[in-house]
Amino acid sequence: MACPCGLARRAFADRDEFPGTVHLTQIVEDAREHFHREHTEVYVILECEADAAMELDGVRHPVSPKTAILIPPGVRHRACGKMTVLIVCTPNFDATDEHF
């Protein structure tokens, strides 16, 4: 499914015993900057280009495989460069909580 970050496959939204969703996301180019009012996200970088970064509130942070980034509600963020990430989102992902 297309998203501001690239292509995402989402899991566990239908499970009451898990308070969030898990997304496997392929970022194919710089993602669109956005923020969430309700969601907290953890990005776990699985694969990335050598110059990949996460931008948080306008500050770029270099990333490499096995890097984890915590993104609280209200933090403007985007992925910069090609990468594959596992995103843990709590509470359950809701597309209406993506703000640009």
mmCIF file as gemmi writes it, N, C-alpha and C atoms, coordinates in Angstrom:
data_model
loop_
_atom_site.group_PDB
_atom_site.id
_atom_site.type_symbol
_atom_site.label_atom_id
_atom_site.label_alt_id
_atom_site.label_comp_id
_atom_site.label_asym_id
_atom_site.label_entity_id
_atom_site.label_seq_id
_atom_site.pdbx_PDB_ins_code
_atom_site.Cartn_x
_atom_site.Cartn_y
_atom_site.Cartn_z
_atom_site.occupancy
_atom_site.B_iso_or_equiv
_atom_site.pdbx_formal_charge
_atom_site.auth_seq_id
_atom_site.auth_asym_id
_atom_site.pdbx_PDB_model_num
ATOM 1 N N . MET Axp A 1 ? 0.839 -1.164 0 1 0 ? 1 A 1
ATOM 2 C CA . MET Axp A 1 ? 0 0 0 1 0 ? 1 A 1
ATOM 3 C C . MET Axp A 1 ? 0.897 1.245 0 1 0 ? 1 A 1
ATOM 4 N N . ALA Axp A 2 ? 0.559 2.218 -0.84 1 0 ? 2 A 1
ATOM 5 C CA . ALA Axp A 2 ? 1.338 3.455 -0.91 1 0 ? 2 A 1
ATOM 6 C C . ALA Axp A 2 ? 1.122 4.282 0.354 1 0 ? 2 A 1
ATOM 7 N N . CYS Axp A 3 ? 2.189 4.943 0.808 1 0 ? 3 A 1
ATOM 8 C CA . CYS Axp A 3 ? 2.129 5.817 1.98 1 0 ? 3 A 1
ATOM 9 C C . CYS Axp A 3 ? 3.115 6.96 1.758 1 0 ? 3 A 1
ATOM 10 N N . PRO Axp A 4 ? 3.138 7.99 2.618 1 0 ? 4 A 1
ATOM 11 C CA . PRO Axp A 4 ? 4.068 9.115 2.417 1 0 ? 4 A 1
ATOM 12 C C . PRO Axp A 4 ? 5.538 8.693 2.445 1 0 ? 4 A 1
ATOM 13 N N . CYS Axp A 5 ? 5.814 7.52 2.986 1 0 ? 5 A 1
ATOM 14 C CA . CYS Axp A 5 ? 7.195 7.046 3.084 1 0 ? 5 A 1
ATOM 15 C C . CYS Axp A 5 ? 7.599 6.136 1.931 1 0 ? 5 A 1
ATOM 16 N N . GLY Axp A 6 ? 6.641 5.581 1.211 1 0 ? 6 A 1
ATOM 17 C CA . GLY Axp A 6 ? 6.956 4.644 0.138 1 0 ? 6 A 1
ATOM 18 C C . GLY Axp A 6 ? 5.865 3.6 0.013 1 0 ? 6 A 1
ATOM 19 N N . LEU Axp A 7 ? 6.249 2.331 0.152 1 0 ? 7 A 1
ATOM 20 C CA . LEU Axp A 7 ? 5.303 1.223 0.077 1 0 ? 7 A 1
ATOM 21 C C . LEU Axp A 7 ? 5.32 0.462 1.39 1 0 ? 7 A 1
ATOM 22 N N . ALA Axp A 8 ? 4.144 0.288 2 1 0 ? 8 A 1
ATOM 23 C CA . ALA Axp A 8 ? 4.066 -0.332 3.325 1 0 ? 8 A 1
ATOM 24 C C . ALA Axp A 8 ? 3.151 -1.547 3.306 1 0 ? 8 A 1
ATOM 25 N N . ARG Axp A 9 ? 3.556 -2.553 4.069 1 0 ? 9 A 1
ATOM 26 C CA . ARG Axp A 9 ? 2.691 -3.69 4.383 1 0 ? 9 A 1
ATOM 27 C C . ARG Axp A 9 ? 2.473 -3.63 5.887 1 0 ? 9 A 1
ATOM 28 N N . ARG Axp A 10 ? 1.213 -3.577 6.312 1 0 ? 10 A 1
ATOM 29 C CA . ARG Axp A 10 ? 0.895 -3.394 7.731 1 0 ? 10 A 1
ATOM 30 C C . ARG Axp A 10 ? 0.283 -4.658 8.308 1 0 ? 10 A 1
ATOM 31 N N . ALA Axp A 11 ? 0.605 -4.929 9.588 1 0 ? 11 A 1
ATOM 32 C CA . ALA Axp A 11 ? 0.109 -6.144 10.245 1 0 ? 11 A 1
ATOM 33 C C . ALA Axp A 11 ? -0.362 -5.834 11.66 1 0 ? 11 A 1
ATOM 34 N N . PHE Axp A 12 ? -1.247 -6.667 12.164 1 0 ? 12 A 1
ATOM 35 C CA . PHE Axp A 12 ? -1.722 -6.717 13.554 1 0 ? 12 A 1
ATOM 36 C C . PHE Axp A 12 ? -2.736 -5.653 13.944 1 0 ? 12 A 1
ATOM 37 N N . ALA Axp A 13 ? -3.252 -4.876 12.994 1 0 ? 13 A 1
ATOM 38 C CA . ALA Axp A 13 ? -4.269 -3.874 13.329 1 0 ? 13 A 1
ATOM 39 C C . ALA Axp A 13 ? -5.532 -4.529 13.871 1 0 ? 13 A 1
ATOM 40 N N . ASP Axp A 14 ? -5.742 -5.78 13.523 1 0 ? 14 A 1
ATOM 41 C CA . ASP Axp A 14 ? -6.963 -6.483 13.926 1 0 ? 14 A 1
ATOM 42 C C . ASP Axp A 14 ? -6.794 -7.313 15.197 1 0 ? 14 A 1
ATOM 43 N N . ARG Axp A 15 ? -5.674 -7.166 15.894 1 0 ? 15 A 1
ATOM 44 C CA . ARG Axp A 15 ? -5.391 -7.987 17.075 1 0 ? 15 A 1
ATOM 45 C C . ARG Axp A 15 ? -5.553 -7.183 18.35 1 0 ? 15 A 1
ATOM 46 N N . ASP Axp A 16 ? -6.528 -7.554 19.156 1 0 ? 16 A 1
ATOM 47 C CA . ASP Axp A 16 ? -6.79 -6.844 20.408 1 0 ? 16 A 1
ATOM 48 C C . ASP Axp A 16 ? -5.652 -6.972 21.412 1 0 ? 16 A 1
ATOM 49 N N . GLU Axp A 17 ? -4.895 -8.067 21.355 1 0 ? 17 A 1
ATOM 50 C CA . GLU Axp A 17 ? -3.85 -8.286 22.348 1 0 ? 17 A 1
ATOM 51 C C . GLU Axp A 17 ? -2.556 -7.528 22.051 1 0 ? 17 A 1
ATOM 52 N N . PHE Axp A 18 ? -2.493 -6.833 20.905 1 0 ? 18 A 1
ATOM 53 C CA . PHE Axp A 18 ? -1.314 -6.034 20.561 1 0 ? 18 A 1
ATOM 54 C C . PHE Axp A 18 ? -1.759 -4.586 20.361 1 0 ? 18 A 1
ATOM 55 N N . PRO Axp A 19 ? -1.2 -3.651 21.114 1 0 ? 19 A 1
ATOM 56 C CA . PRO Axp A 19 ? -1.698 -2.26 21.092 1 0 ? 19 A 1
ATOM 57 C C . PRO Axp A 19 ? -1.086 -1.396 19.991 1 0 ? 19 A 1
ATOM 58 N N . GLY Axp A 20 ? -0.896 -1.947 18.828 1 0 ? 20 A 1
ATOM 59 C CA . GLY Axp A 20 ? -0.305 -1.168 17.745 1 0 ? 20 A 1
ATOM 60 C C . GLY Axp A 20 ? -0.293 -1.942 16.457 1 0 ? 20 A 1
ATOM 61 N N . THR Axp A 21 ? 0.497 -1.448 15.516 1 0 ? 21 A 1
ATOM 62 C CA . THR Axp A 21 ? 0.669 -2.118 14.237 1 0 ? 21 A 1
ATOM 63 C C . THR Axp A 21 ? 2.155 -2.181 13.912 1 0 ? 21 A 1
ATOM 64 N N . VAL Axp A 22 ? 2.499 -3.124 13.048 1 0 ? 22 A 1
ATOM 65 C CA . VAL Axp A 22 ? 3.873 -3.298 12.576 1 0 ? 22 A 1
ATOM 66 C C . VAL Axp A 22 ? 3.842 -3.134 11.06 1 0 ? 22 A 1
ATOM 67 N N . HIS Axp A 23 ? 4.731 -2.312 10.543 1 0 ? 23 A 1
ATOM 68 C CA . HIS Axp A 23 ? 4.759 -2.019 9.112 1 0 ? 23 A 1
ATOM 69 C C . HIS Axp A 23 ? 6.127 -2.396 8.555 1 0 ? 23 A 1
ATOM 70 N N . LEU Axp A 24 ? 6.155 -3.132 7.474 1 0 ? 24 A 1
ATOM 71 C CA . LEU Axp A 24 ? 7.382 -3.348 6.713 1 0 ? 24 A 1
ATOM 72 C C . LEU Axp A 24 ? 7.303 -2.366 5.554 1 0 ? 24 A 1
ATOM 73 N N . THR Axp A 25 ? 8.191 -1.381 5.54 1 0 ? 25 A 1
ATOM 74 C CA . THR Axp A 25 ? 8.084 -0.28 4.579 1 0 ? 25 A 1
ATOM 75 C C . THR Axp A 25 ? 9.34 -0.185 3.728 1 0 ? 25 A 1
ATOM 76 N N . GLN Axp A 26 ? 9.114 -0.103 2.429 1 0 ? 26 A 1
ATOM 77 C CA . GLN Axp A 26 ? 10.188 0.089 1.459 1 0 ? 26 A 1
ATOM 78 C C . GLN Axp A 26 ? 10.174 1.556 1.059 1 0 ? 26 A 1
ATOM 79 N N . ILE Axp A 27 ? 11.234 2.269 1.425 1 0 ? 27 A 1
ATOM 80 C CA . ILE Axp A 27 ? 11.341 3.687 1.086 1 0 ? 27 A 1
ATOM 81 C C . ILE Axp A 27 ? 12.222 3.772 -0.151 1 0 ? 27 A 1
ATOM 82 N N . VAL Axp A 28 ? 11.627 4.229 -1.258 1 0 ? 28 A 1
ATOM 83 C CA . VAL Axp A 28 ? 12.326 4.199 -2.533 1 0 ? 28 A 1
ATOM 84 C C . VAL Axp A 28 ? 12.934 5.54 -2.918 1 0 ? 28 A 1
ATOM 85 N N . GLU Axp A 29 ? 12.543 6.583 -2.223 1 0 ? 29 A 1
ATOM 86 C CA . GLU Axp A 29 ? 13.111 7.916 -2.411 1 0 ? 29 A 1
ATOM 87 C C . GLU Axp A 29 ? 12.838 8.7 -1.142 1 0 ? 29 A 1
ATOM 88 N N . ASP Axp A 30 ? 13.337 9.929 -1.071 1 0 ? 30 A 1
ATOM 89 C CA . ASP Axp A 30 ? 13.099 10.714 0.136 1 0 ? 30 A 1
ATOM 90 C C . ASP Axp A 30 ? 11.604 10.772 0.427 1 0 ? 30 A 1
ATOM 91 N N . ALA Axp A 31 ? 11.238 10.487 1.648 1 0 ? 31 A 1
ATOM 92 C CA . ALA Axp A 31 ? 9.838 10.475 2.06 1 0 ? 31 A 1
ATOM 93 C C . ALA Axp A 31 ? 9.34 11.897 2.268 1 0 ? 31 A 1
ATOM 94 N N . ARG Axp A 32 ? 8.046 12.053 2.264 1 0 ? 32 A 1
ATOM 95 C CA . ARG Axp A 32 ? 7.418 13.349 2.516 1 0 ? 32 A 1
ATOM 96 C C . ARG Axp A 32 ? 7.401 13.616 4.017 1 0 ? 32 A 1
ATOM 97 N N . GLU Axp A 33 ? 7.828 14.802 4.423 1 0 ? 33 A 1
ATOM 98 C CA . GLU Axp A 33 ? 7.825 15.162 5.837 1 0 ? 33 A 1
ATOM 99 C C . GLU Axp A 33 ? 6.39 15.168 6.362 1 0 ? 33 A 1
ATOM 100 N N . HIS Axp A 34 ? 6.211 14.61 7.548 1 0 ? 34 A 1
ATOM 101 C CA . HIS Axp A 34 ? 4.893 14.552 8.163 1 0 ? 34 A 1
ATOM 102 C C . HIS Axp A 34 ? 5.053 14.385 9.673 1 0 ? 34 A 1
ATOM 103 N N . PHE Axp A 35 ? 3.935 14.435 10.385 1 0 ? 35 A 1
ATOM 104 C CA . PHE Axp A 35 ? 3.952 14.171 11.821 1 0 ? 35 A 1
ATOM 105 C C . PHE Axp A 35 ? 2.627 13.529 12.192 1 0 ? 35 A 1
ATOM 106 N N . HIS Axp A 36 ? 2.576 13.008 13.4 1 0 ? 36 A 1
ATOM 107 C CA . HIS Axp A 36 ? 1.371 12.376 13.935 1 0 ? 36 A 1
ATOM 108 C C . HIS Axp A 36 ? 1.029 13.047 15.257 1 0 ? 36 A 1
ATOM 109 N N . ARG Axp A 37 ? -0.241 13.299 15.495 1 0 ? 37 A 1
ATOM 110 C CA . ARG Axp A 37 ? -0.667 13.875 16.777 1 0 ? 37 A 1
ATOM 111 C C . ARG Axp A 37 ? -0.817 12.805 17.844 1 0 ? 37 A 1
ATOM 112 N N . GLU Axp A 38 ? -1.166 11.598 17.441 1 0 ? 38 A 1
ATOM 113 C CA . GLU Axp A 38 ? -1.451 10.512 18.394 1 0 ? 38 A 1
ATOM 114 C C . GLU Axp A 38 ? -0.423 9.386 18.378 1 0 ? 38 A 1
ATOM 115 N N . HIS Axp A 39 ? 0.165 9.11 17.234 1 0 ? 39 A 1
ATOM 116 C CA . HIS Axp A 39 ? 1.028 7.938 17.091 1 0 ? 39 A 1
ATOM 117 C C . HIS Axp A 39 ? 2.444 8.163 17.602 1 0 ? 39 A 1
ATOM 118 N N . THR Axp A 40 ? 2.966 7.152 18.253 1 0 ? 40 A 1
ATOM 119 C CA . THR Axp A 40 ? 4.401 7.033 18.509 1 0 ? 40 A 1
ATOM 120 C C . THR Axp A 40 ? 4.897 5.96 17.556 1 0 ? 40 A 1
ATOM 121 N N . GLU Axp A 41 ? 6.046 6.196 16.928 1 0 ? 41 A 1
ATOM 122 C CA . GLU Axp A 41 ? 6.605 5.223 15.996 1 0 ? 41 A 1
ATOM 123 C C . GLU Axp A 41 ? 8.039 4.9 16.383 1 0 ? 41 A 1
ATOM 124 N N . VAL Axp A 42 ? 8.422 3.654 16.143 1 0 ? 42 A 1
ATOM 125 C CA . VAL Axp A 42 ? 9.812 3.238 16.228 1 0 ? 42 A 1
ATOM 126 C C . VAL Axp A 42 ? 10.185 2.717 14.852 1 0 ? 42 A 1
ATOM 127 N N . TYR Axp A 43 ? 11.173 3.35 14.235 1 0 ? 43 A 1
ATOM 128 C CA . TYR Axp A 43 ? 11.706 2.897 12.952 1 0 ? 43 A 1
ATOM 129 C C . TYR Axp A 43 ? 12.927 2.036 13.245 1 0 ? 43 A 1
ATOM 130 N N . VAL Axp A 44 ? 12.941 0.812 12.762 1 0 ? 44 A 1
ATOM 131 C CA . VAL Axp A 44 ? 14.119 -0.048 12.842 1 0 ? 44 A 1
ATOM 132 C C . VAL Axp A 44 ? 14.628 -0.201 11.411 1 0 ? 44 A 1
ATOM 133 N N . ILE Axp A 45 ? 15.833 0.281 11.166 1 0 ? 45 A 1
ATOM 134 C CA . ILE Axp A 45 ? 16.404 0.256 9.828 1 0 ? 45 A 1
ATOM 135 C C . ILE Axp A 45 ? 16.935 -1.148 9.564 1 0 ? 45 A 1
ATOM 136 N N . LEU Axp A 46 ? 16.386 -1.797 8.536 1 0 ? 46 A 1
ATOM 137 C CA . LEU Axp A 46 ? 16.839 -3.135 8.172 1 0 ? 46 A 1
ATOM 138 C C . LEU Axp A 46 ? 17.938 -3.077 7.119 1 0 ? 46 A 1
ATOM 139 N N . GLU Axp A 47 ? 17.73 -2.251 6.097 1 0 ? 47 A 1
ATOM 140 C CA . GLU Axp A 47 ? 18.705 -2.047 5.023 1 0 ? 47 A 1
ATOM 141 C C . GLU Axp A 47 ? 18.641 -0.58 4.619 1 0 ? 47 A 1
ATOM 142 N N . CYS Axp A 48 ? 19.786 -0.031 4.187 1 0 ? 48 A 1
ATOM 143 C CA . CYS Axp A 48 ? 19.769 1.355 3.719 1 0 ? 48 A 1
ATOM 144 C C . CYS Axp A 48 ? 21.025 1.654 2.909 1 0 ? 48 A 1
ATOM 145 N N . GLU Axp A 49 ? 20.938 2.75 2.151 1 0 ? 49 A 1
ATOM 146 C CA . GLU Axp A 49 ? 22.088 3.253 1.429 1 0 ? 49 A 1
ATOM 147 C C . GLU Axp A 49 ? 23.079 3.845 2.43 1 0 ? 49 A 1
ATOM 148 N N . ALA Axp A 50 ? 24.316 3.977 2.013 1 0 ? 50 A 1
ATOM 149 C CA . ALA Axp A 50 ? 25.364 4.471 2.906 1 0 ? 50 A 1
ATOM 150 C C . ALA Axp A 50 ? 25.08 5.887 3.419 1 0 ? 50 A 1
ATOM 151 N N . ASP Axp A 51 ? 24.387 6.714 2.63 1 0 ? 51 A 1
ATOM 152 C CA . ASP Axp A 51 ? 24.139 8.1 3.044 1 0 ? 51 A 1
ATOM 153 C C . ASP Axp A 51 ? 22.721 8.31 3.564 1 0 ? 51 A 1
ATOM 154 N N . ALA Axp A 52 ? 22.031 7.253 3.935 1 0 ? 52 A 1
ATOM 155 C CA . ALA Axp A 52 ? 20.648 7.358 4.423 1 0 ? 52 A 1
ATOM 156 C C . ALA Axp A 52 ? 20.598 8.077 5.772 1 0 ? 52 A 1
ATOM 157 N N . ALA Axp A 53 ? 19.458 8.729 6.016 1 0 ? 53 A 1
ATOM 158 C CA . ALA Axp A 53 ? 19.281 9.463 7.271 1 0 ? 53 A 1
ATOM 159 C C . ALA Axp A 53 ? 17.796 9.541 7.606 1 0 ? 53 A 1
ATOM 160 N N . MET Axp A 54 ? 17.518 9.796 8.871 1 0 ? 54 A 1
ATOM 161 C CA . MET Axp A 54 ? 16.176 10.154 9.32 1 0 ? 54 A 1
ATOM 162 C C . MET Axp A 54 ? 16.239 11.62 9.703 1 0 ? 54 A 1
ATOM 163 N N . GLU Axp A 55 ? 15.273 12.384 9.232 1 0 ? 55 A 1
ATOM 164 C CA . GLU Axp A 55 ? 15.195 13.798 9.567 1 0 ? 55 A 1
ATOM 165 C C . GLU Axp A 55 ? 14.094 13.969 10.613 1 0 ? 55 A 1
ATOM 166 N N . LEU Axp A 56 ? 14.463 14.509 11.769 1 0 ? 56 A 1
ATOM 167 C CA . LEU Axp A 56 ? 13.541 14.726 12.883 1 0 ? 56 A 1
ATOM 168 C C . LEU Axp A 56 ? 13.532 16.208 13.219 1 0 ? 56 A 1
ATOM 169 N N . ASP Axp A 57 ? 12.373 16.843 13.051 1 0 ? 57 A 1
ATOM 170 C CA . ASP Axp A 57 ? 12.242 18.284 13.284 1 0 ? 57 A 1
ATOM 171 C C . ASP Axp A 57 ? 13.353 19.066 12.588 1 0 ? 57 A 1
ATOM 172 N N . GLY Axp A 58 ? 13.648 18.693 11.329 1 0 ? 58 A 1
ATOM 173 C CA . GLY Axp A 58 ? 14.606 19.417 10.504 1 0 ? 58 A 1
ATOM 174 C C . GLY Axp A 58 ? 16.062 19.049 10.705 1 0 ? 58 A 1
ATOM 175 N N . VAL Axp A 59 ? 16.367 18.159 11.64 1 0 ? 59 A 1
ATOM 176 C CA . VAL Axp A 59 ? 17.758 17.753 11.899 1 0 ? 59 A 1
ATOM 177 C C . VAL Axp A 59 ? 17.967 16.354 11.351 1 0 ? 59 A 1
ATOM 178 N N . ARG Axp A 60 ? 18.982 16.195 10.496 1 0 ? 60 A 1
ATOM 179 C CA . ARG Axp A 60 ? 19.28 14.89 9.901 1 0 ? 60 A 1
ATOM 180 C C . ARG Axp A 60 ? 20.144 14.06 10.844 1 0 ? 60 A 1
ATOM 181 N N . HIS Axp A 61 ? 19.754 12.794 10.97 1 0 ? 61 A 1
ATOM 182 C CA . HIS Axp A 61 ? 20.49 11.835 11.789 1 0 ? 61 A 1
ATOM 183 C C . HIS Axp A 61 ? 20.871 10.665 10.898 1 0 ? 61 A 1
ATOM 184 N N . PRO Axp A 62 ? 22.184 10.447 10.673 1 0 ? 62 A 1
ATOM 185 C CA . PRO Axp A 62 ? 22.601 9.315 9.843 1 0 ? 62 A 1
ATOM 186 C C . PRO Axp A 62 ? 22.1 8.007 10.45 1 0 ? 62 A 1
ATOM 187 N N . VAL Axp A 63 ? 21.749 7.061 9.591 1 0 ? 63 A 1
ATOM 188 C CA . VAL Axp A 63 ? 21.306 5.746 10.048 1 0 ? 63 A 1
ATOM 189 C C . VAL Axp A 63 ? 22.089 4.666 9.309 1 0 ? 63 A 1
ATOM 190 N N . SER Axp A 64 ? 22.087 3.504 9.892 1 0 ? 64 A 1
ATOM 191 C CA . SER Axp A 64 ? 22.692 2.325 9.283 1 0 ? 64 A 1
ATOM 192 C C . SER Axp A 64 ? 21.848 1.127 9.691 1 0 ? 64 A 1
ATOM 193 N N . PRO Axp A 65 ? 22.045 -0.016 9.062 1 0 ? 65 A 1
ATOM 194 C CA . PRO Axp A 65 ? 21.264 -1.189 9.465 1 0 ? 65 A 1
ATOM 195 C C . PRO Axp A 65 ? 21.376 -1.451 10.962 1 0 ? 65 A 1
ATOM 196 N N . LYS Axp A 66 ? 20.273 -1.846 11.551 1 0 ? 66 A 1
ATOM 197 C CA . LYS Axp A 66 ? 20.107 -2.14 12.974 1 0 ? 66 A 1
ATOM 198 C C . LYS Axp A 66 ? 19.991 -0.892 13.838 1 0 ? 66 A 1
ATOM 199 N N . THR Axp A 67 ? 19.845 0.288 13.218 1 0 ? 67 A 1
ATOM 200 C CA . THR Axp A 67 ? 19.577 1.514 13.956 1 0 ? 67 A 1
ATOM 201 C C . THR Axp A 67 ? 18.091 1.562 14.285 1 0 ? 67 A 1
ATOM 202 N N . ALA Axp A 68 ? 17.739 2.015 15.482 1 0 ? 68 A 1
ATOM 203 C CA . ALA Axp A 68 ? 16.343 2.218 15.871 1 0 ? 68 A 1
ATOM 204 C C . ALA Axp A 68 ? 16.145 3.685 16.232 1 0 ? 68 A 1
ATOM 205 N N . ILE Axp A 69 ? 15.059 4.264 15.73 1 0 ? 69 A 1
ATOM 206 C CA . ILE Axp A 69 ? 14.744 5.67 15.963 1 0 ? 69 A 1
ATOM 207 C C . ILE Axp A 69 ? 13.359 5.753 16.596 1 0 ? 69 A 1
ATOM 208 N N . LEU Axp A 70 ? 13.241 6.402 17.758 1 0 ? 70 A 1
ATOM 209 C CA . LEU Axp A 70 ? 11.956 6.615 18.426 1 0 ? 70 A 1
ATOM 210 C C . LEU Axp A 70 ? 11.414 7.971 17.999 1 0 ? 70 A 1
ATOM 211 N N . ILE Axp A 71 ? 10.161 7.985 17.518 1 0 ? 71 A 1
ATOM 212 C CA . ILE Axp A 71 ? 9.541 9.228 17.045 1 0 ? 71 A 1
ATOM 213 C C . ILE Axp A 71 ? 8.249 9.456 17.83 1 0 ? 71 A 1
ATOM 214 N N . PRO Axp A 72 ? 8.284 10.34 18.832 1 0 ? 72 A 1
ATOM 215 C CA . PRO Axp A 72 ? 7.081 10.641 19.62 1 0 ? 72 A 1
ATOM 216 C C . PRO Axp A 72 ? 6.069 11.459 18.809 1 0 ? 72 A 1
ATOM 217 N N . PRO Axp A 73 ? 4.828 11.534 19.275 1 0 ? 73 A 1
ATOM 218 C CA . PRO Axp A 73 ? 3.833 12.382 18.619 1 0 ? 73 A 1
ATOM 219 C C . PRO Axp A 73 ? 4.332 13.828 18.518 1 0 ? 73 A 1
ATOM 220 N N . GLY Axp A 74 ? 3.982 14.48 17.413 1 0 ? 74 A 1
ATOM 221 C CA . GLY Axp A 74 ? 4.33 15.881 17.216 1 0 ? 74 A 1
ATOM 222 C C . GLY Axp A 74 ? 5.667 16.126 16.551 1 0 ? 74 A 1
ATOM 223 N N . VAL Axp A 75 ? 6.521 15.116 16.433 1 0 ? 75 A 1
ATOM 224 C CA . VAL Axp A 75 ? 7.835 15.3 15.814 1 0 ? 75 A 1
ATOM 225 C C . VAL Axp A 75 ? 7.69 15.162 14.298 1 0 ? 75 A 1
ATOM 226 N N . ARG Axp A 76 ? 8.046 16.234 13.576 1 0 ? 76 A 1
ATOM 227 C CA . ARG Axp A 76 ? 8.042 16.169 12.109 1 0 ? 76 A 1
ATOM 228 C C . ARG Axp A 76 ? 9.188 15.263 11.69 1 0 ? 76 A 1
ATOM 229 N N . HIS Axp A 77 ? 8.898 14.336 10.764 1 0 ? 77 A 1
ATOM 230 C CA . HIS Axp A 77 ? 9.932 13.383 10.386 1 0 ? 77 A 1
ATOM 231 C C . HIS Axp A 77 ? 9.783 12.929 8.95 1 0 ? 77 A 1
ATOM 232 N N . ARG Axp A 78 ? 10.902 12.411 8.427 1 0 ? 78 A 1
ATOM 233 C CA . ARG Axp A 78 ? 10.918 11.79 7.112 1 0 ? 78 A 1
ATOM 234 C C . ARG Axp A 78 ? 12.192 10.979 6.974 1 0 ? 78 A 1
ATOM 235 N N . ALA Axp A 79 ? 12.11 9.968 6.156 1 0 ? 79 A 1
ATOM 236 C CA . ALA Axp A 79 ? 13.28 9.16 5.828 1 0 ? 79 A 1
ATOM 237 C C . ALA Axp A 79 ? 13.937 9.774 4.599 1 0 ? 79 A 1
ATOM 238 N N . CYS Axp A 80 ? 15.264 9.819 4.596 1 0 ? 80 A 1
ATOM 239 C CA . CYS Axp A 80 ? 16.022 10.386 3.486 1 0 ? 80 A 1
ATOM 240 C C . CYS Axp A 80 ? 16.902 9.297 2.895 1 0 ? 80 A 1
ATOM 241 N N . GLY Axp A 81 ? 16.641 8.941 1.66 1 0 ? 81 A 1
ATOM 242 C CA . GLY Axp A 81 ? 17.398 7.892 0.99 1 0 ? 81 A 1
ATOM 243 C C . GLY Axp A 81 ? 16.621 6.587 0.941 1 0 ? 81 A 1
ATOM 244 N N . LYS Axp A 82 ? 17.115 5.683 0.113 1 0 ? 82 A 1
ATOM 245 C CA . LYS Axp A 82 ? 16.467 4.381 -0.028 1 0 ? 82 A 1
ATOM 246 C C . LYS Axp A 82 ? 16.762 3.528 1.195 1 0 ? 82 A 1
ATOM 247 N N . MET Axp A 83 ? 15.705 2.881 1.715 1 0 ? 83 A 1
ATOM 248 C CA . MET Axp A 83 ? 15.89 1.996 2.864 1 0 ? 83 A 1
ATOM 249 C C . MET Axp A 83 ? 14.684 1.09 3.032 1 0 ? 83 A 1
ATOM 250 N N . THR Axp A 84 ? 14.9 0.023 3.755 1 0 ? 84 A 1
ATOM 251 C CA . THR Axp A 84 ? 13.827 -0.871 4.176 1 0 ? 84 A 1
ATOM 252 C C . THR Axp A 84 ? 13.764 -0.775 5.682 1 0 ? 84 A 1
ATOM 253 N N . VAL Axp A 85 ? 12.572 -0.481 6.207 1 0 ? 85 A 1
ATOM 254 C CA . VAL Axp A 85 ? 12.413 -0.284 7.643 1 0 ? 85 A 1
ATOM 255 C C . VAL Axp A 85 ? 11.253 -1.102 8.178 1 0 ? 85 A 1
ATOM 256 N N . LEU Axp A 86 ? 11.379 -1.468 9.419 1 0 ? 86 A 1
ATOM 257 C CA . LEU Axp A 86 ? 10.284 -2.061 10.172 1 0 ? 86 A 1
ATOM 258 C C . LEU Axp A 86 ? 9.811 -0.962 11.111 1 0 ? 86 A 1
ATOM 259 N N . ILE Axp A 87 ? 8.53 -0.608 11.027 1 0 ? 87 A 1
ATOM 260 C CA . ILE Axp A 87 ? 7.985 0.468 11.852 1 0 ? 87 A 1
ATOM 261 C C . ILE Axp A 87 ? 6.973 -0.136 12.823 1 0 ? 87 A 1
ATOM 262 N N . VAL Axp A 88 ? 7.181 0.122 14.102 1 0 ? 88 A 1
ATOM 263 C CA . VAL Axp A 88 ? 6.216 -0.269 15.121 1 0 ? 88 A 1
ATOM 264 C C . VAL Axp A 88 ? 5.483 1.008 15.507 1 0 ? 88 A 1
ATOM 265 N N . CYS Axp A 89 ? 4.167 0.98 15.364 1 0 ? 89 A 1
ATOM 266 C CA . CYS Axp A 89 ? 3.333 2.161 15.576 1 0 ? 89 A 1
ATOM 267 C C . CYS Axp A 89 ? 2.322 1.863 16.676 1 0 ? 89 A 1
ATOM 268 N N . THR Axp A 90 ? 2.221 2.784 17.646 1 0 ? 90 A 1
ATOM 269 C CA . THR Axp A 90 ? 1.218 2.629 18.69 1 0 ? 90 A 1
ATOM 270 C C . THR Axp A 90 ? 0.558 3.971 18.937 1 0 ? 90 A 1
ATOM 271 N N . PRO Axp A 91 ? -0.745 4.055 19.111 1 0 ? 91 A 1
ATOM 272 C CA . PRO Axp A 91 ? -1.704 2.958 18.976 1 0 ? 91 A 1
ATOM 273 C C . PRO Axp A 91 ? -1.803 2.512 17.518 1 0 ? 91 A 1
ATOM 274 N N . ASN Axp A 92 ? -2.8 1.684 17.21 1 0 ? 92 A 1
ATOM 275 C CA . ASN Axp A 92 ? -2.959 1.18 15.846 1 0 ? 92 A 1
ATOM 276 C C . ASN Axp A 92 ? -2.885 2.315 14.839 1 0 ? 92 A 1
ATOM 277 N N . PHE Axp A 93 ? -2.19 2.056 13.737 1 0 ? 93 A 1
ATOM 278 C CA . PHE Axp A 93 ? -2.045 3.048 12.678 1 0 ? 93 A 1
ATOM 279 C C . PHE Axp A 93 ? -3.405 3.523 12.189 1 0 ? 93 A 1
ATOM 280 N N . ASP Axp A 94 ? -3.5 4.825 11.966 1 0 ? 94 A 1
ATOM 281 C CA . ASP Axp A 94 ? -4.707 5.447 11.433 1 0 ? 94 A 1
ATOM 282 C C . ASP Axp A 94 ? -4.255 6.526 10.455 1 0 ? 94 A 1
ATOM 283 N N . ALA Axp A 95 ? -4.571 6.376 9.189 1 0 ? 95 A 1
ATOM 284 C CA . ALA Axp A 95 ? -4.119 7.307 8.156 1 0 ? 95 A 1
ATOM 285 C C . ALA Axp A 95 ? -4.595 8.735 8.411 1 0 ? 95 A 1
ATOM 286 N N . THR Axp A 96 ? -5.66 8.921 9.175 1 0 ? 96 A 1
ATOM 287 C CA . THR Axp A 96 ? -6.109 10.289 9.463 1 0 ? 96 A 1
ATOM 288 C C . THR Axp A 96 ? -5.184 11.003 10.449 1 0 ? 96 A 1
ATOM 289 N N . ASP Axp A 97 ? -4.22 10.283 11.029 1 0 ? 97 A 1
ATOM 290 C CA . ASP Axp A 97 ? -3.251 10.898 11.94 1 0 ? 97 A 1
ATOM 291 C C . ASP Axp A 97 ? -1.928 11.178 11.231 1 0 ? 97 A 1
ATOM 292 N N . GLU Axp A 98 ? -1.948 11.32 9.92 1 0 ? 98 A 1
ATOM 293 C CA . GLU Axp A 98 ? -0.783 11.746 9.154 1 0 ? 98 A 1
ATOM 294 C C . GLU Axp A 98 ? -1.032 13.197 8.75 1 0 ? 98 A 1
ATOM 295 N N . HIS Axp A 99 ? -0.175 14.096 9.207 1 0 ? 99 A 1
ATOM 296 C CA . HIS Axp A 99 ? -0.356 15.532 8.972 1 0 ? 99 A 1
ATOM 297 C C . HIS Axp A 99 ? 0.874 16.086 8.274 1 0 ? 99 A 1
ATOM 298 N N . PHE Axp A 100 ? 0.637 16.959 7.29 1 0 ? 100 A 1
ATOM 299 C CA . PHE Axp A 100 ? 1.729 17.469 6.463 1 0 ? 100 A 1
ATOM 300 C C . PHE Axp A 100 ? 1.924 18.963 6.638 1 0 ? 100 A 1
